[in-house]
Amino acid sequence: MNFFKTSVCIAVALSLTACMATAPKKSPDSKQRDIAPEWVNNAPERNGFAYGVGSADFWGDKADAIRRAGDAARVNLVTQLRVTVSGDFSSDLQERQATGRQTEMVQTVRNTIRSQVPSVELDEVQITESYLEKKFAYALAELDRAKAAGRLRRQISDLEDQIKAIGARPRSGTPLQKVRVVLPALKIFAQRDRYADQLALVSIQRQKPALDDELQAVQQSIFSLLDQLQVRIAMTDAGAEEIAGGVIESLTEQGIRINDSGAYDLLVEVGAKLRPAERDGSHYVFADSRVMIKDSNGRVLSSFSKQAKGASGYANLAQAKAARNVAKAVAKELAVTLVDKID
């Protein structure tokens, strides 16, 4: 009997041991991992820092899901900063008031340069935490605003020194020769503007740093030189002659100084084939234009073909609109030529 009881006890003990061996182990903090951290729903608040939370669908690849959540967190952080900054408009308006009225041609040159300058990244944004559940991944992005602002101010200061060095270079000769000397500063101005935009985002003051008097003087001198450029327009065929008045008038309105006689900096040769059409009481004029831009030595700097269209209830107004659109294409190409092809 004792032997039987002992055998039963041993069997039960072995069975319990086996169950314990095969049962999944739970780490002490497993319950903690099953509960989403506080920052998933409420981003932290800390003086001098900015935070963003991002999420992404989890499709089985943990690393990819966390990476995509991190990208979303960075975007969320920057978006929240943008909500509290006044934006580019007021700063740009103050700058224009300080540097004087800009012609449309100068603005086109500035916009052309700005489009070529890449955006500035906030290198200080770090992904500090991540969390993964069954269907989603989450990430927390953190930005040390003081550290980012310090780095941006140093880079802006370096760019301003470069601009001032270019502004101090001696200039002589024709307006185009003078433009060649100082035009590289406009690209640096555009780079500075990118950094200044980011500084307005991250700094506690939330303000875009203004140009000092010396920088404004350099910028205004470049705008003045651009406005002094002498451009000659040559119509090369009958179609171009028909729209010559409209093209020249539009270019003049944009601030381009047209010179029919004497020395010039740039020669713009325009050819055009006009194709008028009428449909349902509306008049259309299609101008297939061919444009070549040369310097005063006859060197071809740029050439392009573009179709311009004008539409109106009146035939003469349709042609005038076509001429204006040809002029817009010429002005845009002049800006590109000055930025990229003048050396």
C-alpha positions in Angstrom: 0.0 0.0 0.0 2.8 2.4 0.9 4.5 1.4 -2.3 1.4 2.2 -4.3 1.0 5.6 -2.6 4.6 6.4 -3.2 4.4 5.5 -6.9 1.3 7.7 -7.4 3.1 10.7 -5.7 6.1 10.2 -7.9 3.9 10.1 -11.1 2.1 13.2 -10.1 5.3 15.0 -9.4 6.8 14.0 -12.7 3.7 15.2 -14.5 3.8 18.6 -12.9 7.5 18.9 -13.7 6.8 18.1 -17.3 4.0 20.7 -17.5 6.2 23.3 -16.0 9.0 22.5 -18.5 6.7 22.8 -21.5 4.7 25.9 -20.4 5.8 29.2 -22.1 7.9 31.4 -19.8 6.8 34.9 -19.1 9.3 37.6 -18.3 8.6 39.8 -15.4 7.9 42.8 -17.7 5.8 41.0 -20.3 2.7 42.8 -19.1 4.5 46.1 -19.5 5.2 45.3 -23.1 1.6 44.5 -23.8 0.6 48.0 -22.7 1.4 50.9 -25.1 3.7 53.5 -23.6 2.3 56.8 -22.7 4.0 58.7 -25.6 2.0 56.7 -28.2 -1.1 58.8 -27.3 0.5 61.8 -25.6 3.8 63.1 -26.9 6.2 64.2 -24.1 6.5 67.9 -23.1 10.0 69.2 -22.2 11.4 72.7 -22.3 13.8 73.2 -25.2 12.7 70.0 -27.0 10.1 69.2 -29.7 8.5 65.8 -30.2 6.6 64.0 -32.9 4.8 60.6 -32.9 4.4 58.5 -36.0 2.8 55.2 -36.8 2.9 52.6 -39.7 1.1 49.4 -40.6 2.9 46.3 -39.5 3.0 43.7 -42.3 5.4 41.3 -40.8 8.7 43.1 -41.3 9.5 44.7 -37.9 12.5 46.8 -39.1 10.6 48.2 -42.1 7.5 49.0 -40.0 9.6 50.9 -37.4 11.5 52.7 -40.1 8.3 53.9 -41.7 6.9 54.9 -38.3 10.1 56.9 -37.7 9.7 58.8 -41.0 6.1 59.6 -40.0 7.3 60.8 -36.6 9.8 63.2 -38.2 7.1 64.6 -40.4 4.8 65.0 -37.5 7.4 66.8 -35.4 8.1 69.3 -38.2 4.4 69.8 -38.9 3.8 70.7 -35.3 6.6 73.2 -35.4 5.1 74.8 -38.5 1.8 75.4 -36.8 3.4 77.8 -34.4 5.6 79.7 -36.8 4.4 82.8 -38.7 5.7 81.5 -42.0 7.7 82.9 -44.9 5.3 85.6 -46.0 5.8 88.2 -43.3 9.6 87.7 -43.3 9.8 88.0 -47.1 7.5 91.1 -47.0 9.8 92.7 -44.5 12.8 91.8 -46.6 11.2 93.4 -49.7 10.3 96.5 -47.9 14.0 96.8 -46.8 15.5 96.1 -50.1 13.1 98.0 -52.3 10.6 97.1 -55.0 11.7 94.2 -57.2 10.8 93.9 -60.9 9.1 90.8 -62.1 12.4 89.9 -63.9 14.4 90.0 -60.7 11.7 87.9 -58.9 11.9 85.4 -61.8 15.7 85.1 -61.4 15.3 84.7 -57.6 12.6 82.0 -58.0 14.8 80.2 -60.5 17.7 80.1 -58.1 15.6 79.2 -55.1 14.1 76.2 -57.1 17.6 74.8 -57.5 18.6 75.0 -53.8 17.6 71.9 -51.9 15.7 71.9 -48.6 17.6 71.9 -45.4 17.2 68.9 -43.1 17.1 69.0 -39.4 19.9 66.6 -38.6 19.3 66.8 -34.9 15.9 65.0 -35.1 16.4 61.6 -33.5 14.1 58.5 -33.1 14.4 57.8 -29.4 11.8 55.1 -28.8 9.7 52.7 -30.8 6.8 50.3 -29.9 5.4 47.4 -31.9 2.0 45.8 -31.5 0.1 43.3 -33.6 -1.0 45.7 -36.4 1.0 48.9 -36.0 4.5 50.2 -35.2 5.0 53.5 -33.4 8.0 55.8 -33.1 8.9 58.8 -31.1 11.0 61.6 -32.7 12.9 64.1 -30.5 14.5 67.4 -31.4 16.9 69.3 -29.2 15.9 72.8 -30.4 18.8 74.7 -28.8 21.3 72.3 -30.5 19.6 72.7 -33.9 19.3 76.4 -33.6 23.0 76.8 -32.7 24.1 74.8 -35.7 21.8 76.7 -38.1 23.0 80.1 -36.8 26.6 79.0 -37.4 25.8 78.0 -40.9 23.9 81.2 -41.6 26.8 83.2 -40.3 29.2 81.4 -42.6 26.9 82.0 -45.6 26.7 85.7 -44.7 30.5 86.0 -44.7 30.6 84.4 -48.1 28.0 86.9 -49.4 29.9 89.9 -48.0 33.1 88.6 -49.6 31.5 88.5 -53.0 29.9 91.9 -52.5 33.4 93.3 -51.9 34.8 92.1 -55.2 35.7 94.8 -57.7 33.3 95.2 -60.6 33.9 96.9 -64.0 32.8 96.7 -67.6 29.3 96.2 -68.9 26.3 95.5 -66.7 26.5 91.8 -67.8 30.2 91.6 -66.8 29.4 93.1 -63.4 26.5 90.7 -63.0 28.9 87.8 -63.6 30.9 88.9 -60.6 28.1 89.1 -58.1 25.4 86.8 -59.3 26.8 83.8 -57.4 25.8 85.6 -54.2 22.1 85.2 -55.1 22.5 81.5 -54.8 24.1 81.9 -51.4 21.3 84.2 -50.4 18.8 81.4 -51.4 20.8 78.9 -49.3 20.8 81.3 -46.3 17.0 81.7 -46.8 16.6 77.9 -46.5 18.5 77.8 -43.2 16.7 80.9 -41.9 13.4 79.2 -42.6 14.5 76.2 -40.5 15.8 78.5 -37.7 12.4 80.1 -37.5 11.0 76.7 -37.0 13.2 75.5 -34.2 14.3 78.6 -32.3 12.4 79.7 -29.2 11.9 83.2 -30.7 10.2 81.7 -33.8 11.5 84.5 -36.0 13.4 84.4 -39.3 16.7 86.3 -38.9 16.6 89.5 -40.9 19.4 90.7 -43.3 21.7 93.3 -41.8 22.4 96.6 -43.6 25.5 95.3 -45.4 23.7 92.2 -46.7 20.7 94.3 -47.8 23.1 96.6 -49.7 24.8 93.6 -51.5 21.4 92.2 -52.4 20.0 95.5 -53.7 23.2 96.1 -55.8 22.6 92.7 -57.5 19.0 93.6 -58.2 20.0 97.0 -59.6 22.6 95.4 -62.0 20.0 92.9 -63.2 17.6 95.8 -64.0 20.4 97.5 -65.9 21.0 94.7 -68.3 20.5 95.9 -71.9 18.5 93.4 -74.1 18.0 93.7 -77.8 15.0 91.9 -79.4 15.3 90.8 -83.0 12.3 89.4 -84.9 13.5 86.9 -87.4 10.4 86.2 -89.5 7.0 87.6 -90.5 5.1 85.7 -87.8 7.4 87.2 -85.1 7.0 90.7 -86.6 3.2 90.4 -86.2 3.5 89.9 -82.4 6.6 92.1 -81.9 4.8 94.9 -80.2 3.1 92.7 -77.7 6.2 90.8 -76.9 8.3 93.9 -76.4 5.6 95.6 -74.3 5.2 92.6 -72.0 9.0 92.2 -71.5 9.3 95.9 -70.7 6.5 95.5 -68.1 8.4 92.7 -66.5 11.4 95.1 -65.9 13.6 94.0 -68.9 15.4 97.0 -70.4 14.9 96.8 -74.1 17.6 98.5 -76.2 17.0 98.8 -80.0 20.2 100.7 -80.7 23.7 101.0 -79.3 25.5 98.4 -77.1 23.6 95.5 -75.6 24.3 92.7 -73.1 22.0 90.0 -74.5 20.4 89.5 -77.9 17.1 87.6 -78.1 16.2 86.4 -81.5 12.5 85.4 -81.9 10.8 83.5 -84.7 7.2 82.5 -84.7 4.6 80.8 -86.8 1.1 81.9 -86.0 -1.9 79.6 -86.5 -5.2 81.4 -85.9 -8.3 79.3 -85.4 -12.0 80.0 -84.6 -14.5 77.7 -82.9 -17.9 78.3 -81.4 -17.4 82.1 -81.6 -14.1 82.0 -79.8 -10.8 83.0 -81.4 -7.5 81.2 -80.8 -4.0 82.0 -81.8 -1.2 79.4 -81.5 2.3 80.8 -81.7 5.0 78.2 -82.4 7.9 80.2 -81.2 11.7 79.7 -81.6 14.0 81.7 -79.4 17.7 82.0 -79.3 19.7 84.0 -76.7 23.2 85.3 -77.5 25.7 87.4 -75.8 27.2 90.6 -77.3 29.9 88.5 -79.0 27.4 86.3 -80.8 27.9 83.3 -78.6 24.7 81.2 -78.3 23.8 80.9 -74.6 20.4 79.3 -75.0 17.8 78.2 -77.5 14.4 76.7 -77.2 11.1 76.2 -78.9 7.7 76.7 -77.2 4.1 76.9 -78.3 2.1 79.8 -76.8 -1.6 80.1 -77.0 -4.0 83.0 -76.8 -7.8 82.8 -76.6 -10.5 85.4 -76.6 -13.8 86.4 -78.1 -11.9 88.8 -80.3 -9.2 87.8 -82.8 -6.9 90.7 -82.0 -7.0 90.0 -78.2 -6.3 86.3 -78.8 -3.1 87.3 -80.7 -2.2 89.8 -78.0 -2.5 87.1 -75.3 -0.3 84.7 -77.5 2.3 87.5 -77.7 2.2 88.0 -73.9 2.7 84.2 -73.4 5.7 84.2 -75.8 7.2 87.0 -73.7 6.7 85.1 -70.5 8.6 82.2 -72.0 11.4 84.5 -73.1 11.6 86.1 -69.7 11.8 82.7 -67.9 14.5 81.5 -70.3 16.4 84.8 -69.8 16.4 84.1 -66.0 17.6 80.5 -66.5 20.3 81.8 -68.9 21.6 84.3 -66.4 21.6 81.8 -63.5 23.0 78.7 -65.3 24.7 79.8 -68.5 26.5 83.1 -67.8 30.2 82.3 -66.9 
